[in-house]
Amino acid sequence: MKSVGNRTRTIAGKDITRSVADALQYISYYHPPDYIRSLSQAYAREQSPAAKNAIGQILLNSRMAAFGRRPICQDTGLVVVFAKVGMDARIKSTASFADLVNEGVRQAYLDPDNPLRASIVADPLARRVNTRDNTPAVVHVDLVQGNQVEITIAAKGGGSENKARFTTLNPSASVSDWVVNTVSTLGSGWCPPGLISVGIGGSAEKAMLLAKEAMNEPIDMSELTAKGPSSPEEALRIELYERINALGIGAQGLGGLTTVVDVKVATFPTHAASKPVALIPQCAANRHLKFTLDGSGPITLELPDLREWPEIGIGELNPAGVRRVNLDTLAKEETASWRCGETLLLSGKMLTGRDAAHKRMVELIDAGKPLPVDLQGRVIYYVGPVRAVRDEVVGPAGPTTSSRLDDFTDKVLAETGLFAMVGKAERGRAAIEAIVRHKTPYLIAVGGAAYLISKSIKAARIVAFEDLGMEAIYEFEVQDMPVIMAVDVEGNSIHDSGPLEWRKRMAADSIARNIGI
């Protein structure tokens, strides 16, 4: 960022606020085109039927969200800002820079035409009360040469943020081995296919910042692999891209060819005795935008060319012979017949419930008090939807990461008589044991397809815990809601079998290529 003739420029604080608000609205419904291009290529080459279906749903959801101008994902994220403020720029405001940003966040998340889900809780240690406007943002400011203000803004989903990892390696240890081994343990709660960003060097907090900022750089893996690496960092990017995809994790952890569309690596000088390494995944929502303010007013955002979004019909995503399920007449005998990897279309009434609702239900059970809603014979969906607008029944309503509900699963199943659960990503061992014990299968909806899923919801009403906001218990009436069987009543899990199968297939293909078959 260079100063133009060393002339001081004045940038109005209200322009920072307006630009932050506009950018957050923009990234809530427009994917970066580079991600859409990369994901479209992954869809074209994917050979795993389950993973191809999941990628197709993400692409269709993205196109629908872009045209409908509604959030790609119901988790509209923690706002993270990296600002590079030119030392010849004067910001005209009585408020602090962070306050200007937070007012932009507030305006964006409370926009009546496209309200975004407020997910931030104050007092993270104790009461965890929702701030209701998604403030405060996490703001990083760097003073640089120049007379402009450059802002990179991102909305980071909780599912991927929760999978961030850090270590300090011995100086001689392999960064690549640690990253690959760590990714193999993350599960799929971070909603692949996405990106992995790695920060190396500095101190503990610097490594994390390196990874977080590098994540927002343009996707260029195709170009990099075509030209070849010109630095150790680029060589590591290619190595990690190939090794991570060879794990066979695939879209949504279902097993497949593409787990990441790119890997970012950023480095910084460090102590001779240290090698700090940070790893941060980026989910399939991949929301970020960079813009520059030069004193001429707030930013003007151009519409992306939506012709780059592939036209995938819903019919392409429903395999022949797909099983249709009537939730209103569901019986245990039917749920026992569902098998891993099978696609189901759910119709009828289901309940919802996330972390806070489950915690409250367990407290009532432990106290010997009745629950406010009867769960006997019902299906529960782990979701916290975006608020509806205009003629919507409900806003975008994609699944949340189910492993956070594992601690509640056995008690809830034992005491309520639930017939099935729907969420996102894998379950832990204790939850799978409860599934087998109570013969209550677990299904997944596609993370990153929230707007698409919401269109299958034909009615919605709050039936319990209204004070919990988006975490209240709803009753949805759905029609042909697409889900994939993840854990059957015998404890078989597609998140185990799928990646294992595709890891073996890719290893066999690699061996065949190496010996010239």
N, C-alpha and C positions, 0 to 999 in steps of 0.2 A: 504494500500500500504506500504509494509515493505522494508527497505533497505537490500540488500544482503551484509552482512559483512561490512556495513557502507561504502561500496565502492562507490565513486562518479562515475557516468556514464555520458558520453557526448552524447547528442542527437542533431543531426544535424538539423538546422532550415529547411533545404530543405526537410527533412523527415517528418516534421510536415506538411509542405505545400502539399507534395505529398499525404500524408495519408488523409488529409482533402479533397483534390480533389477526390481521389478514393472513399472515404466513401460517399461523396455527389452523385457521379455518381451511386454508388451501391444502395443507398436508394431511388434514383429516380425511379428505376424499380423493386426492390425486396421488397415486404412487409416482415416484420418480420414473420417468420413461426408461432410463437405463436398466432399472430393475425389471420392468415389464418385458423389455427385449430379452434379458437374460433368462427370465422365467419362461417366456414363450419358447426359447430354444430348449430349455430343460423339459418342457411339456412335450415337444416334438420328439425328443430322443428317449423319453422315459419308457421302460419296458415293463415295469411293475404295474399291474392294473390298479392296485389300491393307491399307489403313490401318484400315478397319472391322474386318477380321479380326484385326489386331493389337490394337486396342482391346478387341474382344470377348474375346480371350485374356487380356488384363490383368484385365478384369472377372471373368471366370470363375475365373481364378487367385486373385483376391482373395477371392471367395466361398469357394472351396475352402480357402484358407489360414485364413480366419476360423473355419470350422467344424472344420477339422483342427487348429487352433492350431499351425501350423508356419509357418516364415518365408515371407513374400511373395516375397522375393528371396534368392538364395544369398549375395549380398554383403550381409551384415547390418550393414555400415557402420562408419565411424569415429564414436565417440560424442562429441558436442559438447553442452556444458552452458552455459546462461546462467542464472546464479543472482542473484536480487535479495534480499539479506539485510537485513532490517530492523535498524536500529541499536539497537532495544529488544528484539531477540531474543538469547537466550543459547544457544549451541550447546554442549551438554554432551558433550564428547569429549576424549580425549587425542590423537586423530589430527587431522591437518589436514583442511580441507574437501575438498581434492582427494583425499586418501586415503580419505575416507568415500565419495566418488563412485566412485573406482576400485574399491573393494571391492564396491560395488553392480554395477558393470560386470562384475567377475569372477564374481559369483554368477549374474548373468543369462546370461552367455555359456557358463558351465559347467553350467547347469541340466540335469540328466539327462533331464527330460521333454521339453525343447525346447532342445537345445544349439544355440547360434548360432555361425556361422563366425567364428573368430578371424582377423582380417586384418591386425592391426597388427604391424609389424616394428620392432624396436629397431635403433639405429645405422643410420639411413636412408642414410648416405653409403657405408658399406663392406659389412659382413657381412649386414645386412638379415635378421636372424634373427627368426622369428615369436615374439611374446611368449606365445602359446598361450592367452591369456585375454582378448584384445582390449584390454588396458590398455596405456598410459594413455589416458584421455579428455582432450579439450581442454576446459578449464574456464575460464569467464569469470565473475568475481564483481563485483557492483556493490553498494555499501552505500547503502541508501535509508532513508527514514523508515518507521517501523512496527515491529511486533514479530512478524512472520511471515517465512518464507522461501519465496519463489516461485521455482520451477525450471522452465525450459523445456529439455527434453531431446530431442535429435535423433540419429538414426543415419544418417550421410551416406555414401552409396555412392561408391566410387572413380570409377566411370564419369562421374558428374556432377561430382564434386569436381575431377576433372582438367580440366574445361572452364571453371573459374573464370578470369576475366580482369580485368585492371586497367589503367587508363591515367590520365594527368593531361592533361586537355584545356585548351586556351586558354579563358579565361573566356567568350569570345563564341561558342565552338564549340557545336554541337548535341549534346546528350546522346542524343537520340533517334536521330540518324543513326549515332552511334558504336555504340550498342547494337544496332540493327538490322543494321548491317554486320558487327558481331562475331558475332551469332547466326548469320548466314548462313555463317560460316566454321567453326562448331563441329562440323559433322557431326551424327551422331545417336547418338554414344557416350554421351550423357547421358540416353538413354532417354526421349524425348518420347512422348506428351504429358505435360508437367509444368508447372513454373512457372519464370519468370525473375525474379530479385530483383536490384534495382539500389540501390547505396549511393552517395550523392553528397555530397561535402564532407568536412570534417575534414582528416585526413591520410591517407596511404596505408593504414595499418593500420585507421584508424577507418572509412574507406569500406568496406573489406572486412567489418568487423564489422557495420556497418549493414545491408549486404546479407544477411549470414548470419542475423542475428537477425530481420529483416523477413520472411524466407522462411517463417518458422513462424507467421505471422499467418493468421487464417481466410481462406478463399477467399470473395471477395465481388464478383467481377467482374460477375456478372449484376445484382446490386443496384446496383452503381456505374454501369453503363451505362444502367440504367433511370432512375435519378434524375439522372444527369449530374454532372460534376465540380464541386466547390466549392473547389478549391485547385489551384495549379500542379502539385503532386504527383499529384493525382487525374487531372488532364488528361493528364499524361505517362503515367500507367498505362494509360489508355484508348487513347491514341495508340500506345503500344508494343504493347499487346495486339492491336490491329488490324493494325499493320504487320508484326509477327512472324508472325502467322497468315497474312498475305498472301504470305509467302515460300513457302508451299506445301510446307514440309518434311514436315509431317504425322507421324503416329504412326510411330515407329521409323525416320523418315527415308524412308518409302516413298512420300511424296507424298500430300497430303490437306488437309482443311479445318482441322484442329486440331493445332497444334504446342504451344500453351500454353493452359492453362485459366485462368491468372491471371498478372498481372505485379505485383510489389511494388516500391515506391519509398520509400526513407527518406533524409532529408537531415540535414545538420549544418553549422553555420557553418564557414567555411574562410577561408584566407588570401586577400587580395584578388587576388593574382597566380595563384591556383590554382583548378582545378576537378577534384579527384580523383573518379574514377568507377570503381566496382567492379561487376562482373557475375558472378552465381553462378547456375547452373541448378539446379533441383531435379528429380530423376528421377521416374519413375512410381511408385516405392515410397513417396515422400513421407512418411517416418516422423518424427513428432514429437508431443510431448505437453507440456502445461503443467499444473502442479499446485502447490498451496500447502500448506505445513506450518505448523500453528499451535500445536504442542505437545501436541495430543491423540492423537498416535500416527502411524503411517505412513499413507499414502494408501489409500483404498479406491476401486478403479476399477470403474465400472459398465460392463456389457457394452453395446456399441452395438446399435442396433435393426437386426438383419441383414435385416429386410424391405426396407431401403433398398438392399440389394445386388440388382441385377437377376438374374433366373434366365435365364442364357444356356446353352443346351445345346451340347454339343460338336458335334452335328450341324449347328448353325447356322454353325460356323466352317470346315467343310470344303466347299468349292465343288463343284458337280456336275462329274463327270469328273476329280476330283483324281487325280493320278498316284501310284500306290503303288510303292515301290522296295524291292527285296530286296538288302540290303547284302552278303549272303553270296554272291551270284552276280553282283555288279556288274561291268560291263565298260566300258572307255573309250568304246565306241561309244554306250552308253546315256547316260553323263554328258555327252557332246558334244551330245546332243539336248535337254538341259534348257535352258529359256529364261527370261529375266528376268521376275520377277513371278509365275511359276508356283508353285503350292503343291504340295509333295511330302509324302508320309507315308513315313517311313523305318522299315524293320523289319530286324532282324538285328543283327550285332555291329559296334560301332564303338569306336575308341579315343578317349581324351581327352588333352589336353595344353595347359597354359597357359604363361605367360612363363618360369617357372623351368625347366620341363621342356624347353621349346624351347632355352633357353640351354644346358642341359646336353647335349642332343642335338647341337647344333652344335659344342660343345667336343669331344665324342667324334668327330664327323665330321672336324674339323680335325686331331685327333690320330691319325687313321687307325684308330680303334678301332671295333669293332662296336657297334651299338645294342642295348640289352637287349630290344627288342621289334621285330618285323618290321612295317614300315609299308607294304610293297608291296601295292597293291590295296586299301588300307583307307581308311576315312573317319575324320577326326579332328575332335573336338568340343572347342572352346576353353571349358573349364568347370572350376570348382573347387567341388565340391558341399559342401553342409552334411552333417555326420555323420548317419548313419541312426539312428533310434530304433525300439524295439519291433519290429513286423513289417515295417518299411520295408526295401526293397532299397537305397535311397539317399535322402539328404535332398534338399531343394530343389536343383535343378541347372540353373539358367539360364545363358545364355551370358555370356562376358566380352567386353570391347571388343577387336575383332580387330585394329585398327590397331597395337596394341602388339606384335603378332606379325609385323608387316610386314618388319622387318629380318631375320628368320629365314626368311621364306617361300621365297625363291628357292633357297637352299641346301638346305633341307629337302625341297622338291619335287624338286630335281635328284638328290638322293642317296637318296631313300627310295621313290619310286614311289607316293606317295599318290594316291588317285583323287579326293578331294574334301575340302573343309574346311567346318566349320559354326561360326559365331560370332555376333557382334552388331555391327551398324553397318557403315559403309562401309570399304573398303580404300583405301590410298594408291596413287599411281601406280606405284611400284615393284612393289608386290604384284600389281596388275592386270597389269602386264607379265609377271610370273612366271606368273600364271594362264594367260595366252595362250600363253606360251612352252612350258609343260608341259601344256597342255590339261587343267587341273585346276580345276574350277569351285568357286565359293564360295557357300555358302548361309547364311541367317540363321535363328536361332530368336528368338523374341520376348523381349527383355529386359523383366523385370517379370512373367514367367509361369513362374517357377522351380518352383513347387509343381506346377502343371499339367504341366510337362514331365517332372518326376520320376515322374509316374504312368505315363508311357509307357516307363519303364526297368524291365525285368522281371528283370534280373540285373546285378550289378556286382562286379568284383574288381580289386584293385590288381595291376598286372603289371610296374611298374617305378618306381623312384625313390620308394619308400615313405617315405623320410626327409623328403620335401618336404611331407608332410601333405596338405592339400587340393589342392596342386599336383602330386601324384603322377599318374602315368599309370594310368588305369583302363581296363578293357574293359567297356563297357556292352552289354547285349543289349536292344534297344529294339523296341517294337511300335507302329507308327503314330505315330511322333514327328513332329509338324508342323514343317515348315521352309518357307522361301520362297527361291526362287532369286534371288540377289542379283547375282552376276557370272558370266556364262556364259563359255565357252571362247573366245569372240571378243572378250571384254573389255567387253561391254555391261553397264552397272551400273544397277540400279534406283534406287540412291541418287543417280544423275545424272538419269535420265529421269523418275522419279516426281515429285520436287519441281518440275522444269521444267514438266512437263505441267500440274500443278495450279496453279502460279504463273500460267501463261498462262490457264488456265480462270477463275481468280478475278479476274484483271485484266480479262478480257473481260466477266465478270458485272458488275464494278464499273462499267465503261464503259457497259454496257447500262442499268444502273440510273440512272446520271448523265444519260443522254440520254432516259430515259423509255421504253425499249423494254420 
